[in-house]
Amino acid sequence: MKFSKRIADVPPSATFRYASLAKREGIINLTIGRPGFDPPSVVIEAAKRALEGGKHHYGPSKGIPELREKISERLTRENKIRGIDSEKVIVSMGAKNILYEIIMTLVDRGTKVAIPDPAWVSYESMVKLAEGEVVWLPLNSERGFVPDEEFIDALDHSEAKIVIINTPNNPTGAVYPERVLRDIIAVAEANDMWIISDECYESIVYEGKHFSIGSVYDKTITVGSFSKTYSMTGWRLGYAACPEFEVIDKMNILQQQSVSNPVTFAQYGALACFTPEAQKFSREMREELKRRRDYALKRVSEFACECMKPNGAFYIFPYFEGRDDIKMADAVLEEGVGVVPGSPFGKQGRGCIRLSYGSAKVEELAEAFDRMERVKGIA
Ligand SMILES: Cc1ncc(COP(=O)(O)O)c(C=O)c1O
């Protein structure tokens, strides 16, 4: 079989690969990009009621109106996103599918898309699948991977039609301050660029405040997810909102021709994410994740590495000068801990490893760090 050039050019996801290597008996798995909690019980109960109440069938392609209404209300009230209503919101199978639809909607062969380096692995692959061209914007570990003048300058000279911004960040855990985001917006505005603002981790901020780009810049497509905020990764629910209706409308064409609609009963369950009980769950989960972040940071600071404090998400991304990150991840796995090497996230990730504390309790983290200390050159 001769496969399409499109698929031949795209590697399998590195995070999936390292996650499957870490599934062996006895391995402490710090590769997982998810919080290890059950979703709020109100949400589970609501989904059960939906199933018992006959919500088994196809639904509207953009998502059920009740859920789009709730999302648009929250984005307007809390994120202060301007100019949206429920018609300017689309729900799909996770933020991943949403991002894929956005890129397929806006990117032609050769369209330039600016992506921070390092970044979540799928952005580059999605742009390649759309035959677009990636322009990398370098981030540096000594700046805690927060955009600096070099980044802003690279963006200004990128000739990109679109820039993807992700804060709080995967893989670095960085939370970009408002003033940095305003600098990015100024460059985007001057160059008539669209911003895809991936805000999947918006609820997991320990220090500082989350700032939504769409609150001040209308050429923004805001992306959100139920996956991390409510620990619902398997429910596959994410969304996009944009003041320009046509963007959402065109994404909806892709949706109709691919997945048809997001899972109906899951959406009825997700309606309960807007209750006080679910909000409390999300706050408590953040508190627990903060305890883990504090512990992991303390232990990482004993390593021979450079690591700024990550203020959000649930990743730590230490940099080991002069080290080969792939060999380091393999050596760490030999000692019984699964981590993801930094280079699949981009050139600037070389020498780094990504540790996820989302699914490991403090006791497991303690054992994982004890094991990692045995790896030559890390401690
Ligand atoms: C930065 C980022 N964006 C998007 C996603 C996709 O999330 P989901 O498809 O589960 O909503 C992830 C998942 O790991 C992520 O880390």
The ligand as an ORCA input file, in Angstrom:
! r2SCAN-3c Opt
* xyz 0 1
  C      -1.640     21.984     25.488
  C      -2.710     20.995     25.204
  N      -3.668     21.306     24.331
  C      -4.655     20.454     24.034
  C      -4.713     19.215     24.624
  C      -5.846     18.287     24.243
  O      -6.729     18.091     25.293
  P      -8.091     17.300     25.093
  O      -8.160     16.833     23.686
  O      -8.060     16.162     26.056
  O      -9.189     18.278     25.411
  C      -3.736     18.822     25.531
  C      -3.737     17.479     26.125
  O      -2.800     16.995     26.683
  C      -2.704     19.737     25.841
  O      -1.738     19.445     26.709
*
